[in-house]
């Protein structure tokens, strides 16, 4: 679903224009930051309690449902209020309310889906998790031939979110029975106190990831925000690989909290699993980044070139995460999450300071560079914390070999482009084979490891 949605969003941006789409994306980023108020960590809290205590759903859920609904209205009012403070007026505030309403409905559906997760109904939860995007994708594909406009695009988002939330509520009541609302003040206060740590973490990471888009649209222009959105969309898609793999290692690290040797082995294995595929993807973007913007037929060559420059800078940020994100996973899984949170907070302040200074003059390019600089700073902090607070240590030789492999890949790619003029897909195929040889030659993957993957007769 994610690759399909990236393609559709490219089409939407191409039809609406960079300025219009930049405005919508900035409004969406703002709603994501403020939307932490609508949940306050109640979703992970409810999943944890329902799974552990079967009576929780009957005794406490009747209070959590109206509490969660009331928080939606508070968050929506907060979104509009923050938007007004930031300078949005008139139709922009209406759009903010519609975009925020769609997000809040989606998050309410996610809260309801927590009951399915707690009861181990993961297949049903998986289907519902992509249903909204699937419905919205279908609506956009219908709208494209007849004329896609800003109002009907935002309306489609709101309709898809409402449909999914209603369907999820109906399915929950069918599976577990109708939940009668029953307000109990002490129960609500207990739930809020218990869920507050989750809320603070969500808010912190939300601000860190989304503040760039809002500041760019306000300090530079909606058009610059559109350029940045077009590039960052691919970063978000590629990083899904890391965010899918790293939770598996989170569980593995947490299972051996006092065994530094076992954690070191896991770290070295995970380092290769996370980093190697990303090295090739980053190199592809650095040498052939313009290929991913093939759908922007209504954009000028200068606009595509600007998005491509942003994309290449942002993929250096992906490279940094490919090397060092697993160290954050190690730290948070071994009771050092508070220190990691402080690093993220420092990154937010650094990012805001750089944005205030650079965005008005350099726009989307500055936003991309600021993101890269903050990633480098935070990753350096991860390494310091690993050295000082864990007995695992940093596998310097492995990092050096990975960096060598990336350098050899880029050197070979540059040589291929300098000597030959191949189609991009032929070039990528050749370099994939070359990268395989580089990985074997540097010892990052052993032949015996490949042999173990081949089924024996």
C-alpha positions as CSV (number, residue, x, y, z in Angstrom):
1,X,0.0,0.0,0.0
2,X,2.8,2.4,0.8
3,X,4.5,2.4,-2.7
4,X,1.1,2.8,-4.3
5,X,0.2,5.7,-2.1
6,X,3.5,7.4,-2.8
7,X,2.7,7.2,-6.6
8,X,-0.8,8.6,-6.0
9,X,0.5,11.4,-3.9
10,X,2.9,12.4,-6.6
11,X,0.0,12.6,-9.0
12,X,-2.0,14.7,-6.6
13,X,0.8,17.1,-6.1
14,X,1.4,17.3,-9.8
15,X,-2.3,18.1,-10.4
16,X,-2.9,20.5,-7.5
17,X,0.5,22.3,-7.9
18,X,3.4,22.7,-5.5
19,X,2.0,25.7,-3.6
20,X,-1.4,24.2,-3.0
21,X,0.0,20.8,-2.0
22,X,2.6,22.5,0.2
23,X,-0.1,24.2,2.1
24,X,-2.1,21.0,2.6
25,X,1.1,19.2,3.7
26,X,2.0,21.9,6.2
27,X,-1.5,21.8,7.6
28,X,-1.3,18.0,7.9
29,X,2.1,18.3,9.7
30,X,0.6,20.8,12.1
31,X,-2.3,18.5,12.9
32,X,0.0,15.6,13.5
33,X,1.9,17.6,16.1
34,X,-1.2,18.8,18.0
35,X,-3.0,15.5,17.6
36,X,-1.0,14.1,20.5
37,X,-3.6,15.9,22.6
38,X,-6.3,13.7,21.2
39,X,-4.8,10.5,22.4
40,X,-2.5,11.4,25.4
41,X,-1.1,7.9,25.2
42,X,-4.5,6.3,25.8
43,X,-4.1,3.9,22.8
44,X,-0.9,2.1,24.0
45,X,-2.3,2.2,27.6
46,X,-5.6,0.6,26.6
47,X,-3.9,-2.1,24.5
48,X,-1.5,-3.0,27.4
49,X,-4.4,-3.2,29.9
50,X,-6.9,-5.0,27.8
51,X,-4.3,-7.6,26.9
52,X,-3.3,-8.1,30.5
53,X,-6.7,-7.9,32.2
54,X,-9.8,-9.3,30.5
55,X,-12.1,-7.3,32.8
56,X,-10.5,-4.0,31.8
57,X,-12.7,-3.7,28.7
58,X,-16.0,-4.1,30.6
59,X,-15.0,-2.0,33.6
60,X,-12.9,0.8,32.1
61,X,-13.5,1.0,28.4
62,X,-17.0,2.5,28.9
63,X,-15.2,5.5,30.4
64,X,-12.3,5.6,28.0
65,X,-14.5,5.8,24.9
66,X,-16.2,9.1,25.8
67,X,-13.0,10.4,27.2
68,X,-11.2,9.7,23.9
69,X,-14.0,11.3,22.0
70,X,-14.0,14.4,24.1
71,X,-10.2,14.7,23.7
72,X,-10.8,14.8,19.9
73,X,-12.9,17.9,20.2
74,X,-10.3,19.5,22.5
75,X,-7.5,18.7,20.0
76,X,-9.5,20.0,17.1
77,X,-10.1,23.3,18.9
78,X,-6.4,23.4,19.7
79,X,-5.4,22.8,16.1
80,X,-7.5,25.7,14.9
81,X,-6.3,27.9,17.7
82,X,-2.6,27.1,17.0
83,X,-3.3,27.7,13.3
84,X,-4.7,31.1,14.0
85,X,-1.7,32.0,16.1
86,X,0.6,31.0,13.3
87,X,-1.2,33.3,10.9
88,X,-3.7,31.1,9.1
89,X,-7.0,32.8,8.3
90,X,-10.3,32.3,6.5
91,X,-10.3,29.3,4.1
92,X,-6.9,28.2,5.5
93,X,-8.5,27.6,8.9
94,X,-11.4,25.7,7.3
95,X,-8.9,23.5,5.5
96,X,-7.0,23.0,8.8
97,X,-10.2,21.9,10.5
98,X,-11.1,19.5,7.7
99,X,-7.5,18.0,7.6
100,X,-7.4,17.9,11.4
101,X,-10.8,16.2,11.6
102,X,-9.7,13.5,9.2
103,X,-6.6,12.8,11.2
104,X,-8.6,12.7,14.5
105,X,-11.1,10.3,13.1
106,X,-8.2,8.1,11.8
107,X,-6.6,8.2,15.3
108,X,-9.9,7.4,17.0
109,X,-10.1,4.4,14.7
110,X,-6.6,3.4,15.7
111,X,-7.7,3.6,19.3
112,X,-10.6,1.3,18.6
113,X,-8.3,-1.1,16.8
114,X,-6.4,-1.4,20.0
115,X,-9.1,-3.8,21.2
116,X,-8.3,-6.1,18.3
117,X,-4.6,-6.0,18.9
118,X,-5.1,-6.8,22.6
119,X,-7.3,-9.8,21.7
120,X,-4.6,-11.1,19.2
121,X,-6.8,-10.4,16.1
122,X,-3.8,-9.2,14.1
123,X,-5.1,-10.1,10.7
124,X,-8.2,-8.0,11.1
125,X,-6.2,-5.2,12.6
126,X,-3.8,-5.3,9.6
127,X,-6.6,-5.0,7.1
128,X,-8.2,-2.1,9.0
129,X,-4.8,-0.4,9.3
130,X,-4.6,0.0,5.5
131,X,-8.3,0.4,4.8
132,X,-8.4,4.2,5.0
133,X,-5.5,4.6,2.6
134,X,-7.1,2.0,0.3
135,X,-10.4,3.9,0.3
136,X,-8.7,7.2,-0.2
137,X,-6.5,5.9,-3.0
138,X,-9.6,4.7,-4.8
139,X,-11.4,8.0,-4.3
140,X,-8.4,9.9,-5.7
141,X,-8.1,7.6,-8.7
142,X,-11.8,8.3,-9.4
143,X,-11.3,12.1,-9.0
144,X,-8.2,12.3,-11.3
145,X,-10.0,11.9,-14.6
146,X,-12.9,14.2,-13.7
147,X,-10.8,16.9,-12.1
148,X,-8.9,16.9,-8.9
149,X,-9.3,20.1,-6.8
150,X,-8.2,21.1,-3.3
151,X,-11.8,20.9,-1.8
152,X,-12.6,17.5,-3.2
153,X,-9.2,16.1,-2.3
154,X,-9.6,17.3,1.3
155,X,-13.2,16.1,1.3
156,X,-12.1,12.6,0.1
157,X,-9.6,12.4,3.0
158,X,-12.3,13.3,5.5
159,X,-14.8,10.9,4.0
160,X,-12.3,8.0,4.0
161,X,-11.3,8.6,7.6
162,X,-15.0,8.8,8.7
163,X,-15.9,5.6,6.8
164,X,-13.0,3.7,8.3
165,X,-13.7,4.9,11.9
166,X,-17.4,4.0,11.6
167,X,-16.6,0.5,10.2
168,X,-14.0,-0.1,12.9
169,X,-16.5,0.9,15.7
170,X,-19.1,-1.4,14.2
171,X,-16.7,-4.3,13.9
172,X,-15.5,-3.8,17.5
173,X,-19.1,-3.9,18.8
174,X,-19.9,-7.0,16.7
175,X,-16.9,-8.9,18.0
176,X,-16.9,-7.8,21.7
177,X,-20.4,-6.5,22.3
178,X,-21.8,-3.0,22.5
179,X,-19.9,-0.8,25.0
180,X,-22.3,1.4,27.0
181,X,-20.7,4.7,27.8
182,X,-20.3,5.2,31.6
183,X,-18.4,8.2,32.9
184,X,-16.3,7.7,36.0
185,X,-14.1,10.5,37.0
186,X,-11.6,8.5,39.1
187,X,-11.2,6.0,36.3
188,X,-10.5,8.7,33.7
189,X,-7.9,10.4,36.0
190,X,-6.1,7.1,36.6
191,X,-6.0,6.3,32.9
192,X,-4.7,9.8,32.0
193,X,-1.9,9.6,34.7
194,X,-0.8,6.2,33.5
195,X,-0.8,7.1,29.8
196,X,1.0,10.5,30.2
197,X,4.5,9.0,29.6
198,X,3.3,7.6,26.2
199,X,1.8,11.0,25.3
200,X,5.0,12.9,26.1
201,X,7.1,10.6,23.9
202,X,4.6,10.8,21.0
203,X,4.5,14.6,21.2
204,X,8.3,14.8,21.3
205,X,8.8,12.6,18.2
206,X,5.9,14.3,16.4
207,X,7.4,17.8,16.8
208,X,10.8,16.5,15.8
209,X,9.5,15.0,12.5
210,X,6.9,17.6,11.5
211,X,8.1,21.0,12.6
212,X,10.2,21.5,9.4
213,X,7.1,21.5,7.1
214,X,5.1,24.0,9.2
215,X,8.1,26.4,9.6
216,X,9.0,26.1,5.9
217,X,5.5,27.0,4.7
218,X,5.2,29.9,7.2
219,X,8.8,31.3,6.9
220,X,9.4,30.7,3.2
221,X,6.4,29.9,1.0
222,X,3.8,27.1,0.3
223,X,5.7,26.4,-3.0
224,X,8.9,25.7,-1.1
225,X,6.9,23.4,1.3
226,X,5.6,21.6,-1.8
227,X,9.2,21.0,-3.1
228,X,10.2,19.6,0.3
229,X,7.1,17.4,0.6
230,X,7.8,15.9,-2.9
231,X,11.3,14.9,-1.8
232,X,10.5,13.9,1.8
233,X,7.7,11.6,0.6
234,X,10.4,9.2,-0.7
235,X,12.4,9.5,2.5
236,X,9.3,8.4,4.5
237,X,8.7,5.5,2.1
238,X,12.3,4.2,2.2
239,X,12.6,4.6,6.0
240,X,9.6,2.2,6.4
241,X,12.1,-0.6,5.9
242,X,14.1,0.5,8.9
243,X,11.0,1.2,11.1
244,X,9.8,-2.3,10.2
245,X,13.1,-4.1,11.0
246,X,14.2,-2.1,14.1
247,X,11.3,-3.1,16.4
248,X,12.3,-6.8,15.9
249,X,15.7,-5.9,17.3
250,X,14.1,-3.9,20.1
251,X,12.5,-7.0,21.3
252,X,15.7,-9.0,20.9
253,X,17.8,-6.4,22.9
254,X,15.2,-6.3,25.6
255,X,15.2,-10.1,26.0
256,X,18.9,-10.0,27.1
257,X,19.1,-6.8,29.1
258,X,22.2,-7.8,31.2
259,X,24.1,-9.8,28.6
260,X,26.4,-7.3,26.9
261,X,28.0,-10.0,24.8
262,X,24.7,-11.2,23.4
263,X,23.7,-7.6,22.7
264,X,26.9,-6.9,20.9
265,X,26.3,-9.9,18.6
266,X,22.7,-8.7,18.0
267,X,24.0,-5.2,17.3
268,X,26.5,-6.4,14.7
269,X,24.0,-8.6,13.0
270,X,21.3,-5.9,13.1
271,X,23.8,-3.3,11.8
272,X,24.2,-5.2,8.6
273,X,20.6,-6.1,8.2
274,X,19.5,-2.4,8.5
275,X,22.4,-0.7,6.7
276,X,23.3,-2.8,3.7
277,X,20.0,-2.4,1.7
278,X,19.9,1.3,2.5
279,X,23.4,1.9,1.1
280,X,22.4,0.8,-2.3
281,X,19.1,2.9,-2.2
282,X,21.0,6.0,-1.1
283,X,23.6,5.6,-3.8
284,X,20.8,5.2,-6.4
285,X,19.2,8.4,-5.3
286,X,22.5,10.3,-5.3
287,X,23.2,9.3,-8.9
288,X,19.7,8.9,-10.3
289,X,17.5,10.8,-8.0
290,X,15.6,12.6,-10.8
291,X,14.0,9.3,-11.9
292,X,11.6,9.2,-9.0
293,X,9.9,12.5,-10.1
294,X,8.8,11.1,-13.5
295,X,5.1,11.8,-12.7
296,X,5.6,15.6,-12.4
297,X,4.7,16.3,-16.0
298,X,3.3,19.8,-15.0
299,X,6.5,20.9,-13.3
300,X,9.2,22.8,-14.9
301,X,12.8,21.4,-15.2
302,X,13.9,23.9,-12.6
303,X,11.2,22.7,-10.1
304,X,12.2,19.1,-10.7
305,X,15.9,20.0,-10.2
306,X,15.1,21.7,-6.9
307,X,13.1,18.7,-5.6
308,X,16.0,16.4,-6.8
309,X,18.5,18.5,-4.8
310,X,16.4,18.3,-1.7
311,X,16.0,14.6,-2.2
312,X,19.7,14.0,-2.4
313,X,20.4,16.0,0.7
314,X,17.6,14.2,2.6
315,X,18.9,10.8,1.5
316,X,22.2,11.6,3.2
317,X,20.0,11.9,6.2
318,X,18.7,8.4,5.4
319,X,22.3,7.2,5.2
320,X,23.0,8.6,8.7
321,X,19.9,6.8,10.0
322,X,20.9,3.6,8.2
323,X,24.2,3.6,10.2
324,X,23.0,4.8,13.6
325,X,19.3,4.3,14.1
326,X,19.9,0.8,15.6
327,X,21.9,2.5,18.4
328,X,18.8,4.3,19.5
329,X,16.9,1.0,19.5
330,X,19.6,-0.5,21.7
331,X,19.4,2.4,24.1
332,X,15.6,2.6,24.4
333,X,15.3,-1.2,24.8
334,X,17.7,-1.2,27.8
335,X,16.1,1.5,30.0
336,X,18.0,4.5,28.6
337,X,14.9,6.0,26.9
338,X,15.0,9.1,29.0
339,X,18.5,10.0,27.7
340,X,17.3,9.4,24.1
341,X,14.3,11.7,24.7
342,X,16.7,14.4,25.8
343,X,18.7,14.0,22.7
344,X,15.5,14.3,20.6
345,X,14.6,17.4,22.5
346,X,18.0,19.0,21.9
347,X,17.6,18.1,18.2
348,X,14.2,19.9,18.1
349,X,15.8,23.1,19.5
350,X,18.7,22.8,17.1
351,X,16.4,22.3,14.2
352,X,14.2,25.3,15.1
353,X,17.2,27.5,15.5
354,X,18.6,26.5,12.1
355,X,15.2,26.9,10.5
356,X,14.7,30.4,11.8
357,X,18.1,31.5,10.4
358,X,18.1,29.6,7.1
359,X,14.6,28.9,5.9
360,X,13.6,32.5,4.9
361,X,16.6,32.7,2.5
362,X,17.1,29.2,1.2
363,X,13.7,27.5,1.6
364,X,13.4,23.8,0.9
365,X,17.1,23.2,0.5
366,X,17.8,24.7,3.9
367,X,15.1,22.5,5.5
368,X,16.7,19.4,3.9
369,X,20.1,20.5,5.2
370,X,18.8,21.2,8.7
371,X,17.3,17.8,8.8
372,X,20.6,16.2,7.9
373,X,22.6,18.3,10.5
374,X,20.2,17.3,13.3
375,X,20.4,13.7,12.3
376,X,24.2,13.8,12.5
377,X,24.1,15.5,15.9
378,X,21.6,13.1,17.4
379,X,23.5,10.1,16.0
380,X,26.7,11.3,17.5
381,X,24.8,11.5,20.8
382,X,23.7,7.9,20.4
383,X,27.2,6.7,20.1
384,X,28.4,8.6,23.1
385,X,25.5,7.1,25.2
386,X,26.3,3.6,24.0
387,X,29.9,4.0,25.0
388,X,29.2,5.6,28.4
389,X,26.0,3.7,29.5
390,X,26.2,0.3,28.1
391,X,28.9,-2.4,28.0
392,X,28.2,-3.2,24.4
393,X,30.6,-0.7,22.8
394,X,30.6,0.6,19.2
395,X,31.7,-1.9,16.5
396,X,34.1,0.6,14.8
397,X,35.6,-2.0,12.4
398,X,32.2,-3.0,11.1
399,X,31.2,0.7,10.6
400,X,34.4,1.3,8.8
401,X,33.8,-1.7,6.4
402,X,30.2,-0.5,5.8
403,X,31.5,3.0,5.0
404,X,34.2,1.5,2.7
405,X,31.5,-0.5,0.9
406,X,29.5,2.6,0.3
407,X,32.5,4.6,-0.9
408,X,33.4,1.8,-3.4
409,X,29.8,1.6,-4.6
410,X,29.7,5.4,-5.2
411,X,33.1,5.3,-6.9
412,X,32.1,2.5,-9.2
413,X,28.8,4.2,-10.0
414,X,30.5,7.5,-10.9
415,X,32.9,5.6,-13.1
416,X,30.1,3.8,-14.9
417,X,28.2,7.1,-15.6
418,X,31.4,8.7,-16.7
419,X,32.3,6.0,-19.2
420,X,28.9,4.9,-20.4
421,X,25.4,6.4,-21.0
422,X,23.0,3.6,-20.0
423,X,19.3,3.7,-19.3
424,X,18.7,4.1,-15.6
425,X,17.3,0.7,-15.0
426,X,20.2,-1.0,-16.8
427,X,22.6,1.1,-14.8
428,X,20.9,0.2,-11.6
429,X,21.0,-3.5,-12.5
430,X,24.7,-3.4,-13.2
431,X,25.4,-1.6,-10.0
432,X,23.3,-4.0,-8.0
433,X,25.6,-6.8,-9.2
434,X,28.7,-4.7,-8.5
435,X,27.4,-4.0,-5.0
436,X,26.9,-7.7,-4.4
437,X,30.6,-8.2,-5.2
438,X,31.6,-5.3,-3.0
439,X,29.7,-6.8,-0.1
440,X,31.4,-10.2,-0.5
441,X,34.8,-8.6,-1.1
442,X,34.7,-6.5,2.1
443,X,33.5,-9.5,4.1
444,X,30.2,-7.9,5.2
445,X,28.5,-11.0,4.1
446,X,30.3,-14.4,4.1
447,X,29.8,-17.1,1.5
448,X,28.9,-19.6,4.2
449,X,26.0,-17.3,5.3
450,X,24.7,-17.3,1.8
451,X,25.0,-21.1,1.7
452,X,22.9,-21.3,4.9
453,X,20.1,-19.5,3.1
454,X,20.0,-22.0,0.2
455,X,17.6,-24.9,0.9
456,X,19.3,-28.2,1.1
457,X,17.9,-31.2,-0.7
